């Protein structure tokens, strides 16, 4: 007689497998098709992956003093025998639950662990115990004939399916086992996918929150930025930037790069950016600010080999001049009407932060003029390759590229987007290093 299966969870009828006669378990640890039931405690081990070369193993947990339960010999979809192990109680089941067990057939009439079943007991206490004992295994619930309500409740609690005790049939039971194993695998895969998506969403929200929001209220300068982390599917890398306007009207901008572009470097970059903003509002500038930032880096970095390059500019309230400090960082690019874009002077810069204790970073005064665009960038923009060879773009190549884009009339966000995209195209694909570009414009 066919084994009743709830309609909403019906097993596809196209699956193969034929009954091979009856098999009565021969003892507490009997196995139907050979191979010892190794006594290796592994209650939380993952089940062995099922493929065409793996025999399915069923662990039957039942207490039947009369020996009336008969588990038929079964074949899997590939025609291989399904191995059977039996346990009379949960203690014995835990001993037999090795990592090559794929499915558990549990008699719901089995007494709860440590005591006999009473009317006041939860009818599914034993099932819940097994589900805790074997969270990674498929479970089939075995209930009295016609007790569909209890079987459905078992599925609600966590079993993959239920069967009637008096109607075990080899063909349908083998199908039920395979169905339960695949459903458990599908449930785990779906759960992992959901957890992965939630983590990705949480990380994205966190990283977006860590990107800076420029504080330029009251300033006539226009701001634009472009950021592309080198890590795959990340929003934040080791590059960092920020721009703020202090109460005296001075606009401060900075861009930096922590060596490396993993999550630890990204975290350190955020710490340095936040420290820079706090120190800037506290009135620090130039060498005093960079010396303090070096102390922050030395305290927060994981090892002494970590360093960071930095470029800072402080633009006077009238917008016509600025102070420039370089700590091992490429010099900014400035473009002005009637003159070709060029790099600001980079002589007399100091070392990268974290390299030399007691280092100094001189502040250089730069004349900007009445109308200008100032571009700060990290070395990810200039270290990409040109074509398939080993030649890199470099600063000269970047200057020529920006000059061409400016001649086309590009400015602001459009200029940055076109510049970064062309650098990527010249590289023949995505850049492996983080890229950050910051643009400040002053127009009459």
N, C-alpha and C positions, 0 to 999 in steps of 0.2 A: 504493500500500500504506500503511495507517495507520502513523503514527509511534508507536512503542511508548512508553508513558508508565508509570512505576512505579505500581502500584495504589494505594499509600498516598498518592500525590500526583496522582491522575488528574484530568484537566481535565473539568469538567462538559460533557456532550454537548449541552446545550441552547444553547450559544453559537453565534452565527451567523458567516458569513464563508465565501467561496467562492474557490477558486483561480482565478487569472486568466491562467494560462499560465506559461511559464518565463521567468526573467530571469537572464542571465549577467552578473555584474559586469564593467563595461567597463574598469576601471583601479583603481589603488591608492586613489583617492579618489572612485570613481564613486558616483552617487546615483540610485536607481531612478525617482524621481518628481519630479525637478527640484529647484532650489535648490542653491546652492553648498555645499561642505563647508568652512565657514569655518575657517581655521587660527588658532583662538584657544585657547591652552593654558588649560584649566580642569579639571585632573585631579580636583579635589575639589568641583566645583560641584554643587549639588543639581539633580536632574532637574526639568524643567518639569512642573507639575501637569497631569494628564490630565483633560480634560473633553470635552464634546461638540464643542467647537470646535478641539481640538488634534489634529494628526496625530501618531500614534506614529512614532518614529524608531528604527530598529534599526541598530546598528553591528556589522558582521560582521568579525571578526578571524580571518583564515586565510591560510595560505601554501600555495598549490596551483599549482606551476609548470605542471602539465598543464592547468589551467583546467577541471577536471572538476566542481568544485563549482558547482551551479546553485541559486541562491536564487530561488524563485518570487515573482512579484508577489503581494501580499497586501492584503486589506482589513481594517480594524479593525471593531469591533462596530457603528459608525455608518455603515459602508460607505465610509469614506474610505481612500485608499491608505496603506499603511504605508511610510514612506520608508526607504530602505536606503543605508547608507554602508559602504564596505569599506576595510579596512586590511590590508596584507601583513605587518606586524610591529608590535610593541608601541610602538615610537617613533612610528610613524605613527598608531597608535590613540590615543595620548595627545594628539596634535595635533588629531584629529577628535572627541575626547570633549568636546564643548561641552555647555552646560547644557540643550539641547533634545533630547539623546539619552535615551531611556527604557529601552532594553534593549540588552544586548551578547550576541551569539552568538559564542562562542569555540571555535575548533578546538583540541581538547586535544593534537593532534599538532604544534602550533606549537612551534618550539624555544624553550627558555628564553632570556630576554634576555641577549645578550652571548656566547652560546656555542651550539654544536650540541648536540642531545640525545644523551646516552649512556645506557647501561644503568644506570649508577650514579646517574643523576639521579632526583630525585623526579618521578614521572610527572605530578604536578599542580603543579609549580613555576610553570609559566606561568599557570595558573588563580589560584594564590595571589598572583602578582604583579598580575594584573588586579583581583582583589578588593581589594588594597591601593590600587591606582591609582584604582578607582572604587567606594568603599565605599557610596555612596548609589544605585548603579544596580543594576537587576535583571540577572542573568547566566544565560544558557543555555549549557550545555556541549555541544559537538558531538564525538561519539566514533565510533569505527569500528562498523560494523554488527555487532550481536550482542554487543558489549562492554558488557553491562549492569553488570557489576561495577565497571568503571572509572567509568561514569556515576553509579552510586549513590555511589561514593566522592567524586565531584565535588560531589554534593549535600551530602554530609556535611561537606565542607570549607567550603561556603558558597554554591554555585550554587543558583539557585531550581529548576532542572530540568535534564534532559539529553535529547538527541535523537540518533538514529543518522544518521551522515553520508550514507549511501546511500539514506535513506528520507525525504528532505525532501518534505513535501507542503504546498502552500500553505494549505489550509484548516486543517489541524491545527497547522501552524507558526504561523499568525496567532493561533490560540487559545492556543498555548503562550506566545507573546510577551505577550499580554494577561494570561494567568494569572501569568506571572513578574512582570510590573509590579505587578499587584494584590497578589501575595503579598509582594513587597518592601515595598510601601507598608504592608501590614498588619503585617509584622514590625517596621517602623520605628515605627508607631503603638503597637504593643504594648510595644516597648522604651521608648519615651518615657513611656508610662503607668506601666510598672514603675519607671522611674527617678523619676518624679514621686511615686509612692507611697512609695518608699524615702526620698526627701528629706523628704516630709511626716512620715513616721514618725520620722525622725531629728530633725527640727525639734521635733516634739511631745515626744520624750523629753528634748531639750535644754531646752525651755521649762519642762516640768514640773520638771526638776531645778533650774531657776533660781527657781522660786516658793519662798517662805520656809517653813521649818518652825519654828513658834514654840518657844522654849525657856523653858518655864514650870514645869519640874519643881520641886516644893516649894511652889508657889503655890496658894492657894485660889481664885483668880480663874478664871472660865470664859471660854474664848476661842471666837470664831466669826469667820469672814471670808467675803466674797463678792467674786469678781473676774470682770469681764467686759471683755475688750479690745475696742476699737473697730474694730480691723483685722479684715477678713473672714477666717475660717478660721485665726485666730491664737490662741495661748494666752497670750501675753504682750504687754502694751502699755507705754505710758510711765508708767503708775501703778505704785506700789510701796508695800509696807508690811512691817512686821516687829514682833515682840514678843519680848522676852527678860527673864529674871530674873537679876539680878546676885547675887553671893555675899552681899551685905548684906541681901537680901530685897526690894530695890526692883524693881518691875516697870516696865520701860521699853517704851513703844509709840510707833510713829511711822507716818505715812502721807504719801506725797508724790506729786507729779505733775510729770513733765518735759513742757514744752510740746511739743505734737505727740504722735502715737501710732503712729509707724512703727517699724521694726526698730532704727534707730539710737537713737531715744528709749528703746525698751525696754532696749537694752544699757546706756545711760547710767543708767537707773533701777536696774538690777541693780547696777551699780558703786556707786551712792550707797547702796543698801540694805546691801550688804556692808560698805562703809566705815562706815556708821552702827553696825552691829553690832560691828565691831572697836573703834571708838572708844568705844562705850558700855561694853564689857567692860574697856577700858583706863581707865575712870573719868571720862571726859569727859561733861559735861552742859550743858544750856542754851546760853548764848552761845558758850562755848568750843567746844562740839561743832559748832554750826552754822557758826561761822567756819571751822573746819577742813573741813567738808563743802563750803563754798563754794570753798575752794581746790581740792578734788578736782574739783568740777564745772568750774571754770575751766581746769583742766589737761586734762580728758578731753573736753570738748565740742568739736564741729566748728567752731563759729563763735561770736562774741561775742553773738549774738542768742538763744542757747539759755539758758533759765533753768528753775528748778524751784521749785515751792512745797512747803512742808513743815509738818507739824504734829507736835510731839513732846509726850508726857506722861511724867512719871516719878512713879509711884504709890508712896507710902511703904509700908514693910513692914506697917504696921497697916491699910492700905487705906482710910484715912479722909480722906486729903488727897493732892494731887498738884501737881506743877509743870507749867506749860503754856507752851510756846513756839510762836509762829506766825510763819512766814516766808511771808507773802502767801497763806496757806492758810485755807479756811473753818474756823470754830471748831467743836469737837466738840459733840455733842448729849448731854445727860445726862438720864436719867429716874430719879426716886426715888419710893418709895411715898407716896401721898397728895399728890403735887405733879405738875403737868403737865410733860411733857418740855420742856426749854428748851435754848438754846444757852449754852455757857460764855462768860464775858466775852471779848471779842475786841479791846478797846481796847489800845493800846500795842504792837501786834504789829509785827514788823519786815518788811522787804521780801522778796520772793522771792530765793532764792539765785541769784547770778550777775548781778544787776542793778546793785548799788552796791558798789564796792570799799570795804572798811573799814566795812561796815554792822554794826549791832548788833541783837541779838534778845533783848529783856528776858524774863526768866522770871517768870511770874506764879503765885503760890500760890493754889490753889483748894481749898475745902472740899468734900469729896464726901459724907461721912456714912457711916452704917453699912451701908446697902444701896443699891445703885445699878447702873445700866447706862450705860456710856459708849460712844458710837458715833463713830468717826472715819471720814471719808469724803472722796472727791475730788469736784471740781466736776462731773464727769460725771453725778453723781446729781442735781444741782440745775439743770443747764442744759438739760435736755430740755424740749421744748415741751408745752403743754397743748392738745391737740386740733390743729385745722388752722391756727389763728392763729399769730401771732408771740410770744404770751405764753409765758414760760418758768415752770417750776415754782418756782424760787428757793428760798431757805432757809426762808422762811415756809411755803411750800407743802409742803416736805419735813417740817417740824416737825408740821404738821397731819396729814400722812399717817401719820407714825410714831405720833402720839398715838392715832389711830384704831386702828392695828394693836395697840398696847399695850392699849387698852381691850378688844380682842377676846381678850386673854390670850396673845398671841404673844410669844415670847422666843427668844433665841439664833439658831441657823441658820434656824429657821422665820420669825422676824421679818425677818431680812435678805433671805431669798428672796422673801417677800411684798412687801417694800418695793421691791426692785429690779424685780420683775415689774410692779408697779403703775406705777412710773415709766416703764417701757418702754411699757406699755399707754396711758398718758396721752400719750406722745409719738407714738402711732400707729404704732409699729414699733420696730425696733432702734435703740438710741442710737448716734450716730456717734462719741461720745467714749468713752474708756476709763472704766470705773467700778470703783472699789475701795471696799469698806466693811469696817470692822473693829469688832468688838463685844467689850467686856470687861464681865463681870458680877461683882458681889460680893453674896453673900447671907449672912445671919447664920449 
